Amino acid sequence: MTVTVREVAENDFFGWLPLFDAYCASRGRQLDDTKALIVWSWIQDPRSALRATVAADEAGDLVGLVHYHPEPRTLDASIGLVVDDLFVADEHRRGGVAAELLGRVRAIAGELRATRITWANDPGDADGLRVSEELARRSPAIVFEMDL
């Protein structure tokens, strides 16, 4: 399957929404209208750090997404990119779509002269772990979360 990877467009909302909803569900989270509109507004706001890239199939239907943002890296005084969300529709998994999405993030990192791209995987997502281990090295860091 051939996909086109591109920056999300303003008129992509109704193609993006079911992908983001499925991503949230795969992480045990429910997406409601308010959360969806907030995230979409961040993606569309040029003042927001959050960016989105999508993959479209031959028919133009969106089949994958990646959300990412730059962050300062204090230890080496550089910029890194953090992938917040990476999702490919089930019927398009194992076809290289995630690698193409991450490849676009890598190209953007190069344009920004970033020194690192980081992301986390759900340990139960075998496809996500497989593609991550093919494209990157596993970090020795242990991530903690503090709920507020």
Secondary structure, 3 states (H helix, E strand, C coil): CCCEEEECCHHHHHHHHHHHHHHHHHCCCCCCHHHHHHHHHHHHCCCCCCEEEEEECCCCCEEEEEEEEEEEECCCCEEEEEEEEEEECHHHCCCCHHHHHHHHHHHHHHHHCCCEEECCCCCCCHHHHHHHHHHCCCCCCCCCCCCC
